[in-house]
Amino acid sequence: MQDPFAPPANGPNGRAPAPSRPRAPGYTNEDIIKMVDQHEKDVQPLRDRMEQDYERYRLAEFQPIDEVTGGPLTGYASYTSSDPRAFANKVMAWLSQAKLLIRVKHTNDRTHDAKADNLKENLAIGLLNAADERLGRMLHPQLQGALAFYVSIRGGYVGGRCLLVKRQDGATYVDITPWDPQNTHYGMGSDGLAWACYKIKKTRQQIQNEYGVTLDSRPKATDGTTDTEQEGVYVYDFYGQETNRVITEAQTLKAPTKHGATRVPGYMALVGNTPVIQPMGTSNVIADVGESIYESVRRLYDKYNNIMSIFLELTARARKQALLIYSRDGKKELPEDPHLAGTEISLSNDEKIEVLKMLEMAKDTNEFMQLISGEMQRGTIPYSAYGQLAFQLSGYAINSLRQGIETILTTRLEAMRQIYFQIVNLLYDQYSSGFFDPMELSGMTQGRKYFSQTIDPKTLMGSCNYTVELVAQLPQDDMAKWTIAQLARQGPVPLLADSQIRDDILGIQDSEDAASRVKNQMAESALPEAGIYSLMLAAEEQGRSDIAAFYYAKLRELLAARLGILPPGAEQGAPGGVGAQATLPSASPTVRPQAVFGTPPSPATSNNGPALVAPETPRQGT
């Protein structure tokens, strides 16, 4: 049987097949389980840190620690700050709302077809849009939102799979599935990923619904005591250079199948700039790779929660203060709660009740709390970023605020940019391979123009490479930017070109599109005819054909005057004028008045008028 993924002699896109590459090593099920489990052990400190950071984001209740025994301190009030979640949500909002710019820049070669570059841009935008629609149908967050969560809370390495998949009916869909970094395992080769695997637990029912396979038996835990029917079993979704297979420790759920990509169909990016360092001796420095947003404030949060828990405990004691009860035998108990209003207590002469003096915080506690709060702001983002402003910020303050925020966002934006760059190239390589039929895609271009078209892989031949940018929408001093932009453009010789002003000073994301829009606006108003034509179209689009008719008549009048068919300045509806329903005159040039052609009247036939003869002189012929 012929391999359906074998490259044809000349693919449907007309390109010759790529040179053959060495076959990837074959892996058995035992090899896969061994490699994945070993990687899991190697990065266990990193996985532990990811779980702790996620618990912090979930606002798990803070547990005070007994400073003497080192164990949990029970029976006392516990305070859990909401700052970890508010901070993370703010960062994720900036990342998920960042402007994604996917471009295919044209070369200066005049023989280059820019249309192929534009189609290649639309291809990436349309495929990403289709992937987000599929994720939404599966009740998953969209790709950019999921990536924002993983690079913020999990950190480490962020990855997933990226495939074009054919259904049984021949239709193609886009499968971009982000993986939880805590359950992602991989191996590196000389030129990138050698393999990638996603290991998670699934129940017997999930396995039956997804793969149509019934497990051989009810699996037990490793100690043989716990039924994992509800807990699930580990499923290994493994991707090699050529094939994909899905297995459990005891059974194959999906046999090795060609995935159709030219390499491992997975994307992977490291968060942050910390490399993997090999220490001298045993260490858990792997936990420092790809730090989360809590990198600088983990211990500060614990100290803050501890102090606030003490505050909360003392505040709670003010409601029900401790009492000293004096009695003859020391066994007297009060029948009612003495703290309730109106309570009456009977005492003998040798009995007495005293209220213990309230405990107070150390006098330097407030100053210490301010120091902790300052360090927390330097490790996260300033409180002013949440809108806590006692006064209007100056331009300098806005710039300083922006710089503080960029410290947190820069490395995460770069990780997301790398991921999108890998994704669009993986999708393009698969789409242009000739294995998939042309897809009908839709989306919004960089110029905010909607498109819906079928893109044939043949039309993408000779296109340039992708460039990807991710620009965060951060607060900035807009008034200062526009003032500097105006100064740079003033004078007979401007300091900077318009393109530099738009890119470097104003920071416009698509300066080429902005310049095109400005030229289009100038074109509409540079000529009277163009302005009237635009107004006529606008009235027609709004359903005002009556108003559009007036502009149509005026446009015909201007065009007639420009062509010399109508004298300049002729009134609408005057003799010789052109009405809304009139047609342009078609008289022979020999019978037209010489004024139509701009020639002065002939003196021989011209009537000089009464002002050129003597007073009371009779007119000729009278």
ABEGO torsion letter per residue (X at the ends): XBBAABBBABBAAGBBBBBBBBBBBBBBAAAAAAAAAAAAAAAAAAAAAAAAAAAAAAGBBBBBBBAAAGBBBBGBBBBBBAAAAAAAAAAAAAAAABBBBBBBBBBABAABBAAAAAAAAAAAAAAAAAAAAAAAAAGBBBAAAAAAAAAAAAEEBBBEBBBBBBBAAGBBBBBBBBBBAAABBBBBBAAEBABBBBBBBBBAAAAAAAAGBBBABBBBBAAGABBAAAAEBBBBBBBBAABBBBBBAABBABBBBBAGBABBBBBBBBBEABBBBBBBEBBAAAAABGBBAAAAAAAAAAAAAAAAAAAAAAAAAAABBBBBBBBAAGABBBABBAABBGBBBBBBAABBBBBBBBBBBBAAAAAAAAAAAAAAAAABBBAAAAGBBABBBBAAAAAAAAAAAAAAAAAAAAAAAAAAAAAAAAAAAAAAAGABBBBBBBEBBAAGBBBBBBBBAAAABGBBBBBBBBBBBBBBBAAAAAAAAAAAABEABBABBAAAAAAAAAGBABAAAAAAAAAAAAAAAABAAAAAAAAAAAAAAAGBAAAAAAAAAAAAAAAAAAAGABBBGBBBGBBGBBBAABBBBABBAAABBAAAAGBBBBAAABBAEAAABBBGBBBBGX
